[in-house]
Amino acid sequence: MSQIPVCSPLLSGNELAYVTEAVSTGWISSSGKYVAKFEKAFAAWCGVRHGIAVCNGTVALHLALAALGIGPGDEVIIPDFTMIASAFAVCYTGAKPVFVDAEAATWNMDVALVEEKITLRTKAIMPVHIFGNPCDMASLRHLAGKHNLALLEDAAEAHGAEFAGVKAGALSTIAAFSFFANKNITTGEGGMVVTDDDALAEACRYYKNLCFPLDAPRTYLHADIGFNYRLSNLHAALGLAQVEKADYYRELRIRHGLQYREQLSEIPGLVLQQDQPDGKNVFWMNGLAVRPEEYGRTRDELVAHLAESGVETRLFFNGMHRQSALQKFGCDCSGSYPASDFLADHGFYLPSGSGLRDEDIERVCGVIRVFACTDGR
Ligand SMILES: Cc1ncc(COP(=O)(O)O)c(C=O)c1O
């Protein structure tokens, strides 16, 4: 029985040729032609003018927040149902993340619950396009404008997702992507900040490289505290090759997502993520939540059975309000988050890599269909 991995990268273009070129010319650090080429190509693909490559998505978020001037005493509104990096990046600035429950249908931050979380300390709203499903950015833009808040996208999971025909990364003032190995476009480890704002782009370039002056000779005198968040030319070489085939990789993920949806939607007791109206979901991960009273088995029973059948899965994130790290940091973890709790307790994701074959998806869905116990348990 062959194993179906939860996600493995698809490197089907010029990746090896570009990395080989970088190695053979000795440009293996953060200087070298691939960094600038990758930045330019990815930003253009998103529809924005500036891309600032960094070494992972977590620091891309931190850099974007730092460039916006977020700091101690500030609050940033984020979804409760997200990956921990969204919250940690806010904590690195000294600001506090404030959580908003998920929306039951799209699994994104419930826009209707955002305004009640805004206080005098709120400086920014940071929506996350969960699993590649874009948020309702029209409503969020309206709220940000009304309360004079910065709006930045955590687009780590949403390469090529669209809302109202505009791509993720171009839907807010500044956005951050991850290129971790499981992402729709990958550099192994890597990230990028994208923005149309010249001053923010300049601030990101300055802070990402230890606050070395951007356009002056190096005196080794530093006026501000910066970070070393540079991406290597080796990783950028991978990234450029990936961006060259970005539309292809995006279409593969969408095709797989629609296949899963078609084959799973008729099985009682399985809750699937619904598309954001006016959005284009790029199905980074195909998740589902199990209602045991209808499916006849629990999430954990199904996950164990899939593992025995050679299908690798991952449990969903636990909500931010459940994180003792954030509680210790002084975040308000009280309150109730029923939609986020439901997803954390009943959800998991299925194999979703770009290299999945049709027969892999059929096998996974077949295992799930046959294991259902809907005859009155
Ligand atoms: C929503 C979200 N934000 C941030 C990150 C952090 O990205 P990285 O793992 O590249 O640091 C991830 C990683 O998957 C993510 O899912």
The ligand as an SDF file (V2000), in Angstrom:
LIG
                    3D

 16 16  0  0  0  0  0  0  0  0999 V2000
   -1.4950   31.7980    8.4940 C   0  0  0  0  0  0  0  0  0  0  0  0
   -0.0120   31.6450    8.6010 C   0  0  0  0  0  0  0  0  0  0  0  0
    0.7110   32.7000    8.9580 N   0  0  0  0  0  0  0  0  0  0  0  0
    2.0490   32.6380    9.0650 C   0  0  0  0  0  0  0  0  0  0  0  0
    2.7250   31.4680    8.7970 C   0  0  0  0  0  0  0  0  0  0  0  0
    4.2030   31.4160    8.9980 C   0  0  0  0  0  0  0  0  0  0  0  0
    4.9340   31.0640    7.8730 O   0  0  0  0  0  0  0  0  0  0  0  0
    6.3540   30.3380    8.0450 P   0  0  0  0  0  0  0  0  0  0  0  0
    6.0880   28.9260    8.4250 O   0  0  0  0  0  0  0  0  0  0  0  0
    6.9630   30.4480    6.6700 O   0  0  0  0  0  0  0  0  0  0  0  0
    7.1290   31.0800    9.0590 O   0  0  0  0  0  0  0  0  0  0  0  0
    2.0020   30.3260    8.3970 C   0  0  0  0  0  0  0  0  0  0  0  0
    2.7040   29.0780    8.0730 C   0  0  0  0  0  0  0  0  0  0  0  0
    2.1860   28.1540    7.5380 O   0  0  0  0  0  0  0  0  0  0  0  0
    0.6000   30.4220    8.3040 C   0  0  0  0  0  0  0  0  0  0  0  0
   -0.1430   29.3610    7.9780 O   0  0  0  0  0  0  0  0  0  0  0  0
  1  2  1  0
  2  3  1  0
  2 15  2  0
  3  4  2  0
  4  5  1  0
  5  6  1  0
  5 12  2  0
  6  7  1  0
  7  8  1  0
  8  9  2  0
  8 10  1  0
  8 11  1  0
 12 13  1  0
 12 15  1  0
 13 14  2  0
 15 16  1  0
M  END
$$$$
